[in-house]
Amino acid sequence: MRIGIAGTGDIMLGTDFPENHLPDDDGIAFLAQVTPILESADIAFGNLEGVLVDGGEPAKQCKDPNACYLFRSPERYALLLRAAGFDVMSLANNHARDFGEAGRDASMAALARANILHSGREGDIASWRQGKLSFALIAFSPTVDSWPLLEIDVAVDVITELAADHDIVIVSFHGGAEGFEGAERIGFGMEYAYGEQRGNVVEFAHAVIDAGADLALGHGPHVPRAMELYNDRLIAYSLGNFATYYGIGVSGAKGYAPIVVANIDGFGRFVDGRVHSNIQVRPGGPRPDPELRALTMIRELTSLDFPDGQLVIGTDGSLNKKPAVD
């Protein structure tokens, strides 16, 4: 048995708060060039930055609007995500509560109407059956009322329970240093951004896999990071920005928009996979990058951060386990 799971990073298709910053075609073509990859996977995942809600006032206050953004996308944009092939989304990040828990309620409802599963708020777990297997996805973040990235013991307990009841467990985590020089490197310890703890992502990812998780997909730093094979399970430490129309910078590596496809067997073990390099060029959405910049960056970072690792990333984007040495 072979299951293909596609993972992407941060998604924000446009905001209408405090003024209209929505795509001219209302987002219809924004994801068109990456839809074939997402649709070809058995499961496609992304991290939804912001809120899907029609109207309402923000719960978070920005002292400096030039340095702080509030993202409110129309509820109908959930249908754009479904049309692009997304099956499950994370709502555990620092923008999921821009309009308070009522805003996250609205996001959850909009995704559900579009037949997209979700996880993010503590207690919220995506659980489903697909073919002969049962799946769960749980999303962690260091933010208020989300599954707690900073409390690894809590994560281990819930993953242990999920692994007992599901064949495949996928973990999403929004953590690590963010958006500034050096954020592409893994800290191998507690990481910080804007004076806040953003988690020890390596300790977290290893702990949840030891507890029974089969795939860990990270996002939050706004740039791609290294990947690792740990106990025959794939960890992507950051998938960067994927489809961010406004507000979130896309210059340089912040515009790299990889899709990582992991093929796993029925026991959750990594079989092989591929990194698909895409890039954001505003005002358009993500599109294939002939220069393969995301792939090149991920290969280099993986070599730097895990020089003795078991993951082999080919120049064609292929992902394979390092052959055993007799």
N, C-alpha and C positions, 0 to 999 in steps of 0.2 A: 504494500500500500504506500502511496506517495501523495502528500498534500503540499500544495504550493501556497505559501503565505507571503503576500506583498506588504511591505512596511514603508511608510512615508513619514516625513516630519511634520512641521507646523503648517496649518492650513487656515487662512483667513481670506475669504473670497471677496471682501469689500465691506465697508461700513457706511451706515447712513447717520452716524452720530459723531460729532455734533452737527456735521453737515454731510451732504451727499458725496461719498467717495466710493460709489459703486461702478462696476464696469459699464461701458456704454451699451453693450448688448445684454445687460442684466446678468452677466456671467455665463451665458449659454455656451460660449466657445472657450471659456477660460481653461478648462481641463481637457479639451478635445484631443490635444496631441499626446497626452499620456494615458488616455482612456484605454487604448488597446492593451497596454501592459497590465493595468489594474484589472480589467475584465478577464484577462487570461488566467489570473490567479484564482485558486479555489476560495481564498479569503483575502480581502484587501483592507488594510488598516491605516488610519491617519490620526493625527492629533489636532483637534479643533480648537484654535485659539480664538477666543471671543465668544459671543452669545448669539444664538438664533432666536430673536424675539422681535415682534412688531411693536414698536413704540416703547414707552417706559423711560424712566429716569435712572441714571447710574447709581449704584450703591458706593462705588469707589470714587474718591475725589482726587483729581489731579492738581497738585500745587503748581506744577509747571507743564502746561499742555504741550510745550515743545519737546519735553522729555518723557512724557507719560501719555499713553494712548488708551482709549476705551473703544472696544470694538463691538459693534452691534450690527449683525447682518440680518436681513429679512428671513423669516421662518421658511419661506419658499426655497431658500438656497439649500436646504436639506435635500431637495429633489435633485439639485445639480450634483451633489455628492453621490447620491444613489445612481444617477445616470452615468457617472464616471466610473462606477464599479465598486465604490466603497461599501463594505459590509459591516464594519464596526469602527467606532471612534472613541478616542479618549476625551474626557471632559475633566481632566485633572491637570490644571496648569494655572498660571497667574492671571489669565484673562477669562477663565471660565466663569468667574464670579464678578465680572465688571458691572453687572446689573444685579448683583446679589444672588442669593439662592433662588429667588423667584426667576431670575434670568436663566440659571442653570436648569430649573424646572422646565422653562419654555424650550430650552435647547433639547432636553431629553424628550419632550413631547414631540417636537418637530422631527427629530431623528426617528422616533418610533413610528410616526405617520409615514415616513419615507422608507420604512422597513430597514433601518440601520440600527444595529445594537450599540450600546454605549456602556462605559464605566468611567467613574471619576469620583463622584461623591462617596464618602465612606458608607459602605453598605450596598452600593450599586455595583453589580457584577454582571457582565454579559455572559450568558450561558445558553448554549444551543446544541442541537444535534445536526450533523451534516453527514449524510450517508450512514455508515455503520458506527461512526465515532461521535463522542460527546466532547464539546469544546467549552472552555471558559477563557475570558479575557478580563483582566483586572488592571486598572490604571492607577499609578501612584504619583504623588507630587508632594513637595514640602509646603503646600499652600493650605489655607484654612478649610477645614471640613472635607478635605480629599483623603483618599487612602494614604496613610502617612509614610512617605519615603524615608523620613528621618527616624522612624521607629521600626527597625529591622525585625525585632522580635514579633511585632504585630504582623508584619508582612509574612514572616515564616509561618506563623500560626494559621493565617488564612490560606496561604498557598498549600500547606499540608492538607487542610480540609478539602480544598478544591481538587487537589491531585487524587484524593481518595475517591472522589465522585465523578471525575472527568478523565477521559483518555488523554486529552491534550490541554495544557494550560499555557496561555500566552500572557506575559507581563509587559505592560507599558510603564515607562518611568520618565517623568519630566524633571530632570535634575542636572547638576553640574554647573560649572562657571559659564557665564553668559556673555556673548556678544562683543567682547573686547579682545585686545591683543593677547594671544595665548590660550583662548578658550577652546581651541581645537585639540589641545593636549589634555589627556586625562590626568587628574591630580593625584590619584592613588592615596587618597585621604579625604577628609572633609573639604568640600569645595564651597566657595562663597561667591555671591554676586550682590552688589549694592548693599553690603553689610549683612546679608541674610545667609543662613546656612542653606546650601543647595544639595547636600547629601554626599556621602561617600559611595559613588556609583558602582565601583568595582566590588566593594564589600557587599552592597545591596544585591547586585546582579548575581554574584556567586552564591549568596545566601538563599535567594529565591529558587535558583536552579537546584541547589542541594535539597531544598524542601519539596521539589517536584515540578517546578516550572520547566517548560520545554523550549521556550523562545523568549528572549528579552529584547524589547525594542525601545531605545532611548531617544529623547528629543529634549530641547530646552536651550542648548548653547547657541542655537541659530547658525551653527556651522557643522559640517560633518565631522565625525570623530572616528577613531579606530574601531575595528571589529575583533571579536575573539571567539574561539571555540573553547568551551569549558564543559567538561564531562559530556562531550558529544552534543552539546546544545549551543546554538548560535546566540551571541550577544552583539547587538549593534548599539554602541554607546551614544551616538547621536546621529540622527538622520537629517539634521539641519532644518532649514526652511524649505517647504515644498511648494506651496501655492499661496503666496501672500501678496494681495493686490495693493495694499496701502499700509503705511505706517512702519512696518517692519522692514529694516534696510535689506537690500539685495545686492549691494556692491561687493565685488570680490567673492570670497568664499561664502558669504551670506546669501548669494544668489544661486549657489549650487543646490540642486534639488534631486538627490538620488532616490531611486526606488530600489530597495533591496528585496529580492525574492529568495526566500528560504524554502527548500524542499525538504520535508521531514517525513519519516516513516510513521506507521501507525502507533509506535511507541514513543514518538516525539523526538527521536534521534535525528540529527542532521544528516542528510544524504548529500546534497549539493545545493547550489544556488547561483545567483547572478546579481551583480550591481548594474543597474541601468542608469547611465549618466544623463541627467537633464539639467537645464539651467533656466532661471527666470530672467526674462528681459521685458521690463515693463513698457507699455501697459498690458502686454500679453501674459498668458499663464506659462507654466512650465512646459518646456519643449526639449526634445532630444538634443544633446550637446555633441556635435561631431568632434570636439576637442577632448571629450571625455575627462573634463576637469574634476568632477566629483570622484570618479573612479581613481584617478591619479592621486588625489589627495587622500582618499581612504586607504589606498595601498601603502602610501608613504607613512601615514600615521600608524597603521597597523604594524608595519615593520619597526617603527620607532618605539611604540608603547608596548608591544608584545614580540620582542625579537626572537623569543624561543617558542612562539605560539604554534598551534596546530592548524591554523587556517591558512590556506594558500589562495591568494587572490591573483588571478591571471590578468594579463594585459588586455584581454578581451572581456573582462568583467566576471569571468567564471569564479565561483567559490567552491573549493574542494578541501577535504581533509588531507593533511600532510600524510603521505604514504608511510606506513610503519617500516622501520629499519630492522632488518634481520640481524 
